[in-house]
């Protein structure tokens, strides 16, 4: 169930960030049309001023979602000198190399 929630919440975060980015385009165009200065500079200031914090927040929220709802075969472990990290693990079912048992 955690894999489903992780995927769902991560997708919602990405869609919301993209919607804010489209809104930033409209805000930047509106502000550049109403400014007396260089319109490219005003557009870039508004667009990147909104977009960069939005995507930084989206990446941070996605990281938190992955920590709260780890997917299958993922665990949050405490590593020496690195702190808490999300790691993936897989248990081998069979050995690829045959083991010779000598008696």
C-alpha positions as CSV (number, residue, x, y, z in Angstrom):
1,X,0.0,0.0,0.0
2,X,2.9,2.4,0.7
3,X,4.1,2.1,-3.0
4,X,0.7,3.2,-4.1
5,X,0.6,6.2,-1.7
6,X,4.1,7.2,-2.6
7,X,3.3,7.2,-6.3
8,X,0.0,9.0,-5.8
9,X,1.4,11.8,-3.6
10,X,4.5,12.2,-5.7
11,X,2.3,12.6,-8.8
12,X,0.1,15.1,-7.1
13,X,3.2,17.1,-6.1
14,X,4.5,17.1,-9.6
15,X,1.2,18.1,-11.2
16,X,0.8,20.9,-8.7
17,X,4.3,22.2,-9.3
18,X,3.7,22.1,-13.1
19,X,0.4,24.1,-12.6
20,X,2.3,26.7,-10.5
21,X,4.9,26.9,-13.3
22,X,2.3,27.6,-15.9
23,X,0.8,30.2,-13.6
24,X,4.3,31.7,-13.3
25,X,4.5,32.1,-17.1
26,X,1.3,34.1,-17.1
27,X,2.4,36.2,-14.1
28,X,5.7,36.9,-15.7
29,X,4.1,37.8,-19.0
30,X,1.6,40.1,-17.3
31,X,4.2,41.8,-15.2
32,X,6.6,42.3,-18.2
33,X,3.8,43.8,-20.2
34,X,3.0,46.4,-17.5
35,X,6.6,47.3,-16.7
36,X,8.5,50.3,-18.1
37,X,11.9,48.5,-18.0
38,X,13.3,45.6,-20.1
39,X,10.5,43.1,-20.5
40,X,12.8,40.1,-20.8
41,X,14.5,41.0,-17.5
42,X,11.1,41.5,-15.7
43,X,9.8,38.2,-17.1
44,X,12.8,36.2,-16.1
45,X,12.8,37.8,-12.6
46,X,9.1,36.9,-12.0
47,X,9.3,33.5,-13.7
48,X,12.4,32.2,-12.0
49,X,11.5,33.9,-8.8
50,X,8.4,31.7,-8.7
51,X,9.6,28.6,-10.4
52,X,12.9,27.9,-8.6
53,X,11.3,27.9,-5.0
54,X,8.4,25.9,-6.3
55,X,10.5,23.1,-7.7
56,X,12.8,23.2,-4.6
57,X,9.7,22.7,-2.5
58,X,8.4,20.0,-4.7
59,X,11.7,18.0,-4.5
60,X,11.7,18.5,-0.7
61,X,8.1,17.3,-0.4
62,X,8.8,14.3,-2.6
63,X,11.7,13.4,-0.4
64,X,9.5,13.6,2.7
65,X,6.8,11.5,1.0
66,X,9.4,8.8,0.2
67,X,10.5,8.8,3.8
68,X,7.0,8.6,5.2
69,X,5.7,6.0,2.7
70,X,8.7,3.9,1.7
71,X,8.0,1.7,-1.3
72,X,8.3,-2.1,-1.3
73,X,11.9,-3.2,-0.6
74,X,12.8,0.2,0.9
75,X,13.7,1.1,4.4
76,X,14.8,4.2,6.3
77,X,18.0,3.3,8.1
78,X,20.5,5.2,10.2
79,X,23.9,5.1,8.5
80,X,27.2,6.0,10.3
81,X,28.2,9.6,9.6
82,X,25.4,9.9,7.0
83,X,22.3,10.1,9.1
84,X,19.0,8.6,8.0
85,X,18.9,7.4,4.4
86,X,16.3,5.6,2.3
87,X,17.8,2.4,1.0
88,X,16.6,-0.3,-1.3
89,X,17.2,-3.9,-0.6
90,X,16.5,-7.2,-2.3
91,X,16.7,-10.7,-0.9
92,X,18.2,-13.2,-3.3
93,X,16.0,-16.2,-3.7
94,X,18.6,-18.6,-5.0
95,X,22.3,-18.6,-5.5
96,X,23.6,-18.1,-9.0
97,X,26.6,-20.2,-8.4
98,X,26.2,-23.8,-7.3
99,X,27.7,-24.6,-3.9
100,X,29.6,-27.9,-3.6
101,X,29.1,-29.5,-0.2
102,X,32.1,-31.7,0.6
103,X,31.7,-34.2,3.3
